[in-house]
Amino acid sequence: MPSETLLTIDDIDAMAYPAQALDDPSPVVAELVAAVEQGRVADDETAAHAYLLSAEITERAGDLAGALAYAEKAATVPGEDGLSRACYAELLVKSGREEEGRAVFEALRPELLEDPHACSYVGEALEACGLATVAQEWLAEAARTLAERTAKGDDDFTAVDTLFAVLTERHRIREDLELPHDDLDGLYHEMEAVADAPELQGQALLYWPEAELAQVLQRWPERADIYGLDWLDHRTNVERTLAGWSSSGVIHIALIPGSMAGLLAFATAEELDPADPETHADYAEQVGETTDGVEWPPQRNAPCWCASGVKYKKCCLPRSRA
């Protein structure tokens, strides 16, 4: 099958979107599953994404057994990430198979020390199936291990980033459980204060919303060397850039949308050539200084920053790992 006929994650998202408004979303789910089983998806990542969306839609429709079956398929896709297994474990517990679900969760536990995103997908999945106490206990142990690593002064920015993510997720869960603050909550507040300090505000990145990007690339096709070949490529580049900043120790990160009208107005006011890459860079700097950005990353269950309508954890988050 020619590669150009294969469905991407964006295509899968578009196929799944109508399910939100349907009383019976089963035809949408059937279409998603058929795309995978007929070999019409671009890669394993897209296959897992389609199965996860199928599980989410099916669970929302009240069919827990069906949702579990799709989550299991996602969890067994070659090269899947921990998110698929966390969703599978969550549905196992919800289905009354707690021992099996806990075993899957246990296998994911080491990732809490390595992946800044793991604390969210493991913590939220445990919480969603009634194991919030287990989540905060695991996160506490991970936080203490990571704190010991960072105390060695090895300039391990990934460990610092992961520690802050773990502390943030643990603090959120403990507040939901109405537990009193402890020493790790205190450490979270200390790190949060550092992140909020004016001199450490972090970085902001300009991106082009889908319609604006289309205008930019139509007028200046050569700017694909900066922004990517298309909307999928652009979002992947943006997510990877932000993930790179995060892994290097930047804590406060923001996204700022650009616009063709804004770029042209800036170029006119400054008497610059709007086609010049330097003008684009200057415009991005100007927008960053004058516009409040949207904090990145969104909560995993919040709508994605790209306005797809899909949850961040199932939309642009996986792009940074592709």
N, C-alpha and C positions, 0 to 999 in steps of 0.2 A: 504494500500500500504506500503510495507516495507520501512523504513526510508532511507535505502541505495540507493533506486531508486530515491529519491527526488533530484531535482536540487538545487544547491547552487548558491550564487551570482557569484562565479567563473564560474560555468557552463553557467549562463545567459550571462556573459561577453563574453565567448567564442562563444556562439551562435550569439551574436550581432556583433562581430568583422568583419565578412565578409561584412556587410552592407556598410562599408566605401568605398568599391571598386565597388559597384554595381550601375548601372544606375537605376535599379528598385529594391529597397530594400524591397518591399512589402512582398516577401516570408519570409524574415528574421523576419519582424514584425509579420507576421501571426504565425510563429513558437513560438516567444516569448509570444504572447498573449495566444496561445493555451496551452502553458506550465502552465500558471496561471489558466486559466479557466478549465483545465482538472485536477487541483489539483496536479500537478507534481512538485511544488516548495516546498522548505523546510520549509518556514515560511512566515509571512506577510511582513517582511523586504525584502525578495527576490521577493515577488510579486510586491511590490511597485517599486523596482529597475527595474524589467522587464517592467512595464508599463512606467516608466520614460524614459528608453532607447527607447521604442517604440515611445514615443512622440517625443523624440529628432530626431530619424531617420526619422520619418514621416514629421516633420517640415522641416528638411533639404531637403527632397524630394519635398517640395512645397505644401504639403497638410495640411494647417493650421487647418481646421476643424477636420481632423482625429487626428492630434497631440493633439488638445484640448480634444478630447474624451478620449484619453489614459491618458493625464495628470489628467483629472477628476477622472478616475479610480484609479490612483496612490494616489490622494489626499484623497480618501475615504477608502483606505485600513486601517483596524484597526491598531492603534498604529503607523501610519506613522509619520515621523518627519516633521519639517517645510519646508524642501527643496521641498517636493512634493507639498505642498500648494503654495509655492512661484512660482514654475514652472507653476502651474495651473493658478494662478493669472496673471502671465506674459502673458500667452496665451489667457486668457480672454480679456485682454486689447488689445492685438494685433488683436483679432478677432472682435473688435468694441464694446465689452461689458465692457467698462471702469468702469462703476459704480459698476458692479458685481466684477470686478477684484480688484478695490480699496477696496471694502469691505473685500475681502479675505486678501489683504495686511494689512489692518487695524487690522485684528484679529491676525496677526503675529507680530505686532509692539511690544508688551510687551516682546517678546523673545530677542529683542535687548539689554535688560538689564540683561538677564540671561545666554544667550548662546554665547560664543565667536565666534561661527561660523555663528550665525544668521545675523550679519551685512553683511557678504559676500553674502549669498544666497538671503537676502531681497534686499540689495543694488544693486546687479548685476541684479536681476530680474526686479526691478523698472527701472534701467538704460536701460535694453534691450528693454523695451516697451515704451521708451520715457519719463519716469518720473524721470529722473536723478535729477532734482531740488527738487522733493519731497524726494528722497532718501537722499540727503545731508542735507535737513532740519530735517528729522527724526533722522538722525545720529547725528546731532548737539544737538538736545534735549536729546538724549540718552547719549551722551558724557558728557553733563553738569550734568545730574543726577548721572552718574557713578563717575564723578570727585568729587561731593559732598560726595558720599559714601566713596571714598578712602581717602578723606581729614579728615575723622573722626578718622583715625588711627586704624582701627579694624583689621589690618593684613588680610584683605579679598583679598587673592591672585586672586580669581576668578574675582572679580570686577576689579582689576588692569589689569588682562589679557584681560578681555572683553573691558575695556576702551581703551587699546592700539589697540585692533583689530578694534573697532569702529572708533577711530581717524585715523587709517591707511586707512580704506575703505573710510571714508569721504574725507580725503586728496586726495586720488586717483581720486575720482569722481569730486572734485572741480578743480583739475588740468585739467581733461578732459573738464570741462565746462569753463576753462580759467578764473576762479574767483580769485580775489586777496586774498592773505593770510590774515587770521584773527587770533584772540587769540587762537582758538582751533587748527589751523594749527601750531601755535607756540608751543602749548603744545605737539602736535604730534612730532615735531622736538626735543623737550627736551627729551621725552621718547625714541625716536629713538637713540639719542646720548648716553643715559644711556645704552640702549641695546647693542650699538656698543662699549662700553668701554671695554678695554682688560680684566679687572678683572671680567667682567660680560658677558663673551662670551656665557655662557650657557653650554649646554651639547650635546654630540654626542652619537649616538647609532649605533652599528654595526648590520647589518642585512645580511641575506644570499639571494642573488637572487635565483630564482626558481631552475635553473639547479645546482647551488652550494649547495643549501639546500638538494636537492635529493642525491647528492654525500655524504654529511655529514651524513645524516640519514641512507643511505645504509651502510656506513662503521661503524657508531656508532649509532645504533637504540636507544640506551639508552639516547642519547642526545636529544631525543624528550621531556625529562623533562625540558630542557632549551629552546629549539627552537620551540617546538610545534610538533604536530603529522604529519603535512603536510604543504604545501604551504599556504593554506587558514588559518590554525591555526597560522602559523608563522606571516603572515601579520596582523591578528587580534591582536596578542600579541604585535607586534611592534607598531601598531597604538594606542592601548590602553596605552602602556607605554609612548609614546610621548604625547598623550593627557593628561595623568596624570602629566607629567612634566609641560606642559603648564598651567594646572589649578592650579599648585602649585606656579606659578609666574615666571618660567623660560621662558625667552623671545626668546633667540637665541638658536635654536635647529637644529641639523644637523643629517643626515643619512649617514652612510658610508658602502659601500658594502664589504663583506668579500669574500674570495675565498678559496677553498680547497687547491689549490697550494700554496697560501700565508700562510695558516695555517701550512702546512707540512714544508714549507721552514723555517718558524719561529721556529717551534719545533726542526728542525734539527740544526739550527744555535745556539739555546739556550740549546741544549741537553736535551730537555724535551719530555715527553710522549705525543704524539698528541691526545691520547684518554682521557687524564686527563682533567676534567672540569676546573682546575686551568690554564692549558695551554691555553684553549679556552679564558678564561678571560684575561690572559696576552696578548694573540694575539689581542683581541679586544682593549685593552688599547694601544698597540703598533700602531695599525692601526689608532686609533683615534688621536694619537700624530703626525703621519707622513703623513696622507692623508687628503686632503681637502674634507669636506663633502658636501652633497647636502642639501640646506636649506629646512627645513620642517616648516609648511606645504606648499605644492605647491599652486599656485593660483587655485581656485576652478575649473576654466575652463581649466587649464593646464593639460597635461597628468599626470597620477598618477605616483608616485615615484616607484611603483612596476613594471613598464614597461609593463603593460597590454595593453596600447594603449587607454584605456578608461579615460575620464576626472576624475580627483581626486574626485570631488564632488559626482560622481556616482560610484566610485570604492572603495578605501580604507577609505575615510572619514567616511562613515556610519558604518564601522567596530568598531570604537571607541565607538559607541553608542549602539552596539548590546547587 
